Amino acid sequence: MSLWLQSVIWALEAGDYKSFRQNLLPVAPIPIPDCLNQEFAFAERHCHDKKTDPFFPIRFIWLMEAHEQRMFGYNPLARSHYHPEDLLDLWKRACAEADYQQECAAKGTQFDFNQKAMKLDVGWIYMGDRFI
């Protein structure tokens, strides 16, 4: 696990999402849900420059945290930046209300409804067709 995780961290820091998705996910030492392939396919398409379009791999972070919780007994959401229900509420409301979109945009949040993602202060979060 440690060598795989080290390779993952290097790939994510380098913004090498294609290599991560094609080379590292298939050999993961833990079961990987298909939604991670979709999340990193989005990053390949959309997040080419880490400075202007950073990517925040929230599903991957949650998966790793869940694995740590199971192995080491950590408390849920001890390190997570965002709660899934809060993100989903923000996304649904922004999809439905133009005024709310403008309010969020004034605070720096960007939405890409074609790619089904939003950019918060930590980077782009892929929402997809099914977020949770």
C-alpha positions in Angstrom: 0.0 0.0 0.0 2.7 2.5 0.9 4.5 2.3 -2.5 1.3 2.6 -4.3 0.1 5.5 -2.2 3.5 7.2 -2.7 3.1 6.9 -6.5 -0.4 8.2 -6.3 0.7 11.3 -4.3 3.4 12.0 -6.9 1.0 11.6 -9.8 -1.6 13.9 -8.2 1.0 16.5 -7.3 2.3 16.5 -10.8 -1.2 16.7 -12.2 -0.7 13.5 -14.2 -4.3 12.4 -14.0 -4.2 10.2 -17.1 -1.3 8.1 -15.7 -3.1 7.9 -12.4 -6.3 6.7 -13.9 -4.7 4.3 -16.5 -1.7 2.9 -14.5 -2.3 3.3 -10.8 -6.1 2.8 -10.3 -6.1 -0.7 -11.9 -3.3 -2.0 -9.6 -4.7 -0.4 -6.4 -4.3 -2.6 -3.3 -7.9 -1.8 -2.2 -11.2 -2.0 -4.2 -11.7 1.1 -6.3 -15.2 2.2 -7.3 -15.8 3.1 -10.9 -16.7 6.7 -9.9 -13.0 7.4 -9.4 -12.4 6.6 -13.1 -15.0 9.2 -14.0 -13.6 11.7 -11.5 -10.1 11.4 -13.0 -11.3 11.4 -16.6 -12.9 14.8 -15.8 -9.5 16.0 -14.4 -7.8 14.9 -17.6 -10.3 16.8 -19.7 -10.6 19.9 -17.6 -7.7 20.5 -15.2 -4.6 21.0 -17.4 -2.9 23.7 -15.4 -2.7 23.2 -11.6 -2.3 26.9 -11.0 -5.3 28.1 -12.9 -7.5 25.0 -12.8 -6.6 22.9 -9.8 -8.3 19.6 -9.2 -9.7 18.4 -5.9 -10.1 14.6 -6.0 -12.8 14.5 -3.3 -14.0 10.9 -4.0 -10.4 9.7 -3.8 -9.9 11.5 -0.5 -13.0 10.1 0.9 -12.1 6.6 -0.2 -8.6 6.9 1.5 -10.2 8.3 4.6 -12.7 5.5 4.8 -9.8 3.0 4.4 -7.9 4.8 7.3 -11.1 4.7 9.4 -11.5 1.0 8.9 -7.8 0.2 9.5 -6.9 2.6 12.3 -10.3 3.6 13.8 -10.1 7.3 12.9 -13.3 9.4 13.3 -15.3 10.1 10.1 -14.6 13.5 8.5 -11.6 14.1 10.7 -9.7 15.6 7.7 -12.3 16.1 5.0 -12.7 19.6 3.7 -16.3 19.2 2.7 -19.3 17.2 3.8 -20.9 15.3 0.8 -24.5 16.4 1.7 -23.4 20.1 1.9 -21.7 19.9 -1.5 -24.7 18.1 -3.1 -27.1 20.8 -1.6 -24.9 23.6 -3.0 -24.8 21.9 -6.4 -28.5 21.2 -6.6 -29.4 24.7 -5.6 -27.0 26.2 -8.1 -28.5 24.0 -10.8 -32.0 25.2 -10.0 -31.6 28.9 -9.0 -29.9 31.4 -11.3 -29.8 34.0 -8.4 -28.0 31.5 -6.2 -25.5 30.9 -9.0 -24.7 34.6 -9.2 -24.4 34.8 -5.4 -21.9 31.9 -5.4 -20.0 33.4 -8.4 -19.6 36.7 -6.4 -17.9 34.7 -3.7 -15.6 33.0 -6.2 -17.4 29.7 -6.9 -17.5 28.7 -10.6 -19.8 26.2 -12.2 -19.3 24.1 -15.3 -22.7 22.6 -15.9 -21.6 20.9 -19.2 -18.8 19.0 -17.4 -20.9 18.7 -14.2 -18.3 20.3 -11.9 -17.8 23.3 -9.6 -14.7 25.1 -8.6 -14.4 26.0 -4.9 -11.4 27.5 -3.2 -9.6 24.1 -3.1 -10.1 23.4 -6.8 -12.5 21.7 -9.2 -14.8 19.1 -7.8 -16.4 16.7 -10.2 -20.1 16.2 -9.3 -21.0 14.0 -12.2 -24.4 12.4 -12.8 -24.3 10.7 -9.4 -22.3 12.4 -6.7 -22.8 10.2 -3.7 
